[in-house]
Amino acid sequence: MDLTTAWLKARVAADEALKTAVPPRRDDQWMVTYVDEPRFGWDWDGLERGFLAPVHEFNSQHPAGLRTLLLYLLLAGKEPQRRPSAQLIAAIECQYLSSIMLDVVANKHDLPRQDESLPLPPPVWVTVAYNLRQLGVLLAYEGEPALAPNDGTRLGEIFGEYLVRQGLARTVHLGVRRLSDELEYQWLLGYLSSAEPSASFELVGLTAVAVAGQPQAGTVLAAACRHLGAALRLEAISRSVLDAVGEKPVVSVEARLSEAALQVDADLATLAARQLSLALGFAKRSLPGAEQAILKFTRLVAPRLYATIGVNS
């Protein structure tokens, strides 16, 4: 499979799905479906400027679509009718975008009224992010008509559990920049797995399993994707806090870790390779072709990590 083509297809699918889930402008039916019947009329001007427009603007600035690409590769061998619907792709995109949006304001115990780096006041920005995340849960519940009722309900519950877990982790770890220089790897791995965007890779694995109709592979593939997410974040830390796609530096929690922790580049790179190896080990025991999909994904988004584990490009 041509990875560049796969990337473009995934990006187009993600953009179209997001437009369906979050309309760029006024859409009364969308409001009825996801919010409520209008009682006193809605402030559409405020809604467009305070939610719809910021979501699409932020999406245009972060076109990586990493999780969508991975889901596409994991399911590439499935017949078209078993591929994920637009709602499920949008659910993953909502979780992904909201995680990055929260990354921008992480570790600020008291949000300032203004932040020149943000297009909206910080409290409004956080509200947009959490509303987007909650929308992802609704999309997961209703998103795949081909799923069995039990599978669809369980997938929605998983997205809901993720929302709560991420919210709690954000609260607990707001003081991460106060860490001592003695940063323990196990703590870092636990943090990356629960509080960071890498945790949303787990949702990709669980979604792929639901679409493929193989629930017995769910736990194993979720573990594979979770380790992959941690590997990408560790690799990003080890190369000066660049985004996993390698395009532009991003504001993230890692940027606020102590300088001493960031100086151990070789150790972090080794740990990233170890996490990727674990991911591949789990992938072998999950969906057919999952290991190759993760290798293709890694080669495209993190070639240095791909080379580190001894795979020839």
Secondary structure, 3 states (H helix, E strand, C coil): CCHHHHHHHHHHHHHHHHHHHCCCCCCHHHHHHHCCCCCCCCCHHHHHHHHHHHHHHHHHHCCCCHHHHHHHHHCCCCCHHHCCCHHHHHHHHHHHHHHHHHHHCCCCCCCCCCCCCCCCCHHHHHHHHHHHHHHHHHHHHHCCCCCCHHHHHHHHHHHHHHHHHHHHHHHHCCCHHHCCCCCCHHHHHHHHHHHCHHHHHHHHHHHHHHHHCCHHHHHHHHHHHHHHHHHHHHHHHHCCCECCCCCCECCCHHHHCCHHHHCCHHHHHHHHHHHHHHHHHHHHCCCCCHHHHHHHHHHHHCHHHHHHCCCCC
